[in-house]
Structures are given as structure tokens and as C-alpha cells.
Amino acid sequence: MADQEIDDVMTRPGVSEEIKIVLRALKEFHNRGVRDNDRKHDENTKRLDTAIRQLDELSKGFPNGDAIGHRRYHEAQIEAAEEKRRMYAEIRLKFATASAWALVIFLGGLLMRYAKEIFTP
């Protein structure tokens, strides 16, 4: 019930004093709730305005205010660095494999030369 409706009921003939007391209490309870909701609404509006201002300020820190594009740029940079790391790891592995084969061939050659010297009169 709105305030005016409560006032209308209280002024009707035959409404007992007890009912008027209950209606006044209901009216006060309602008004207190409205005031509380208004206060909470004002607080939330101020918080929202502050958050929006902070977000606007934060977005100024990115090129052209484009935080999403900035993130994509860094993701591309990270992916390029990962690819470079994988490439160097593969190069090191191939170098180690080639070095091992070169050592095996070198030692095989030494072994063949040694065997030739031993078994050749």
C-alpha cells in the first residue's frame, strides 16, 4: 500500500484505533524501507560511476584505448617467443644428434685405422 492509500483507510469511518496504530506502523515500516532502498541505490550508483571512471582511466593506458587489441598483440608476441624456443630446442637436438654421429664415425675411423695397423704385416 502506498502512503496515500494508508491515509485514506485511516480516515474512513469505523476504523478502530488499533487498526490505525497498525497502519501507522506499516506506513513507517514502508517509508523506512523506501528510504533504505533509496540510500542503497545512491551508494550503488556512486560505486558504479566510480568503477566506470576508473575503467575509462585504465583504458587510456592502452594504445588507442584498445585493451583487447593490446592483449592480442601480447598473445602473438608470446606465441612467437614460444615458437622461437621450440625452434632453438629442435636445432640443439639436431646439433647434438649430428655431433654424436660425427663422433661415432670419427671413432669408427680410428678403430679401423688401428685395426689396419694391427692386422697388416
C-alpha positions in Angstrom: 0.0 0.0 0.0 1.2 3.5 -0.8 1.2 6.2 1.8 -1.9 7.9 0.3 -3.8 4.6 0.4 -2.9 4.1 4.0 -4.0 7.6 4.9 -7.3 7.0 3.0 -8.0 3.8 5.0 -7.2 5.6 8.3 -9.7 8.4 7.7 -12.6 6.0 6.9 -15.3 6.0 9.5 -15.3 3.0 11.7 -11.6 2.2 11.6 -10.6 1.4 15.1 -7.7 3.0 16.9 -5.8 -0.4 16.9 -6.1 -0.6 13.1 -4.8 2.9 12.8 -1.8 2.1 15.0 -1.0 -1.0 12.8 -1.5 1.1 9.7 0.8 3.9 11.0 3.4 1.2 11.9 3.1 -0.3 8.4 3.4 3.2 6.8 6.6 3.9 8.9 8.0 0.5 8.1 7.3 1.0 4.4 8.8 4.5 4.4 11.9 3.3 6.2 12.3 0.6 3.6 11.9 3.1 0.8 14.5 5.4 2.4 16.9 2.5 2.9 16.4 1.4 -0.8 17.0 5.0 -2.0 20.2 5.2 0.1 21.4 1.8 -1.2 20.6 2.9 -4.7 22.5 6.1 -4.3 25.5 4.2 -2.9 25.4 1.7 -5.8 25.1 4.5 -8.3 28.2 6.2 -6.9 30.1 3.0 -6.9 29.1 2.2 -10.4 30.1 5.8 -11.5 33.5 5.4 -9.8 34.1 2.0 -11.4 33.2 3.4 -14.9 35.6 6.4 -14.3 38.3 4.0 -13.2 37.7 1.8 -16.2 37.9 4.8 -18.5 41.2 5.9 -16.9 42.6 2.3 -17.2 41.6 2.1 -20.9 43.6 5.3 -21.6 46.8 3.3 -20.7 46.4 1.2 -23.9 47.2 2.3 -27.5 44.1 3.8 -28.9 42.3 2.7 -25.7 42.1 -0.8 -27.2 42.8 -3.2 -24.3 41.7 -6.2 -26.3 43.9 -5.4 -29.2 46.8 -4.9 -26.8 46.1 -8.3 -25.3 46.1 -9.9 -28.7 49.4 -8.3 -29.5 51.0 -9.7 -26.4 49.5 -13.1 -27.1 51.1 -13.0 -30.6 54.4 -12.0 -29.0 54.2 -14.8 -26.5 53.3 -17.3 -29.3 56.3 -16.1 -31.4 58.6 -16.4 -28.4 57.3 -20.0 -27.8 57.9 -20.9 -31.5 61.4 -19.5 -31.3 62.1 -21.5 -28.1 60.8 -24.7 -29.9 62.9 -23.9 -32.9 66.1 -23.5 -30.9 65.3 -26.6 -28.9 65.0 -28.5 -32.2 68.2 -27.0 -33.5 70.1 -28.1 -30.3 68.7 -31.6 -30.6 69.7 -31.9 -34.2 73.1 -30.5 -33.5 73.6 -33.0 -30.6 72.5 -35.8 -32.8 74.8 -34.8 -35.7 77.7 -34.4 -33.2 77.1 -37.8 -31.8 77.1 -39.3 -35.3 80.3 -37.4 -36.2 81.9 -38.8 -33.0 80.8 -42.3 -33.9 82.2 -42.0 -37.4 85.4 -40.5 -36.1 85.9 -43.2 -33.5 85.0 -45.8 -36.2 87.6 -44.4 -38.4 90.2 -44.5 -35.6 89.2 -48.1 -34.8 89.6 -49.1 -38.5 93.0 -47.4 -38.7 94.1 -49.1 -35.5 92.8 -52.5 -36.8 94.6 -51.9 -40.1 97.9 -51.3 -38.3 97.5 -54.4 -36.1 96.4 -56.8 -38.8 98.5 -55.6 -41.7 102.0 -57.1 -41.7 
